[in-house]
């Protein structure tokens, strides 16, 4: 499984925030009912992190009306050894 970060943006109007939250909560999906929202801080987006096989599966979690506009990013972690190896590889090509 891979980890994906999903960002769902909605309009800045109060009713748009409430409707977005309602749609995600009514879905019943564990992922969507645990979305984090930034609306109360003026950032009209919801964020969800999921463990699925690919971006298509991450997109399929979303309600239809958000699939085309959502940003989906595959996440990764680096360790110090990987960073040093990559830097030495790229610095050698300069």
HUJOFEN-V533314 format. One record per residue. RES is the residue in one small letter. PHI is phi as a letter, one per 40 degrees, with the letter a starting at -180 (* if undefined). PSI is psi in whole degrees, 0 to 359 (999 if undefined). OMEGA is omega in whole degrees, 0 to 359 (999 if undefined). Layout:
RES | PHI | PSI | OMEGA
RES | PHI | PSI | OMEGA
This chain:
x | * | 150 | 176
x | b | 160 | 179
x | b | 133 | 180
x | b | 143 | 176
x | b | 125 | 181
x | b | 130 | 178
x | b | 124 | 180
x | b | 117 | 181
x | c | 148 | 175
x | a | 169 | 183
x | c | 159 | 186
x | c | 5 | 179
x | c | 148 | 182
x | d | 317 | 181
x | c | 328 | 178
x | c | 321 | 177
x | c | 311 | 183
x | c | 321 | 179
x | c | 321 | 178
x | c | 314 | 178
x | c | 319 | 180
x | c | 315 | 180
x | c | 315 | 182
x | c | 317 | 181
x | c | 323 | 180
x | c | 342 | 182
x | c | 329 | 182
x | g | 352 | 179
x | c | 132 | 178
x | d | 317 | 181
x | c | 313 | 186
x | c | 327 | 180
x | c | 350 | 176
x | b | 18 | 179
x | c | 149 | 174
x | b | 137 | 181
x | b | 149 | 177
x | b | 9 | 187
x | d | 317 | 183
x | c | 349 | 176
x | b | 14 | 177
x | g | 7 | 178
x | b | 107 | 190
x | c | 72 | 182
x | a | 157 | 171
x | b | 145 | 181
x | b | 139 | 182
x | b | 138 | 174
x | b | 129 | 183
x | b | 152 | 173
x | b | 107 | 180
x | a | 175 | 185
x | c | 326 | 186
x | a | 175 | 182
x | c | 325 | 180
x | c | 319 | 177
x | c | 323 | 177
x | c | 316 | 179
x | c | 323 | 182
x | c | 340 | 178
x | c | 331 | 186
x | c | 149 | 170
x | c | 149 | 185
x | d | 318 | 185
x | c | 346 | 180
x | b | 352 | 186
x | c | 320 | 185
x | c | 335 | 184
x | b | 349 | 182
x | c | 145 | 172
x | c | 129 | 180
x | b | 123 | 185
x | b | 127 | 174
x | c | 128 | 182
x | c | 151 | 175
x | a | 163 | 175
x | b | 151 | 175
x | b | 151 | 168
x | b | 165 | 186
x | d | 322 | 179
x | c | 317 | 179
x | c | 317 | 181
x | c | 314 | 181
x | c | 320 | 178
x | c | 315 | 179
x | c | 319 | 178
x | c | 316 | 181
x | c | 325 | 177
x | c | 314 | 183
x | c | 326 | 179
x | c | 331 | 179
x | c | 342 | 181
x | c | 357 | 183
x | c | 999 | 999
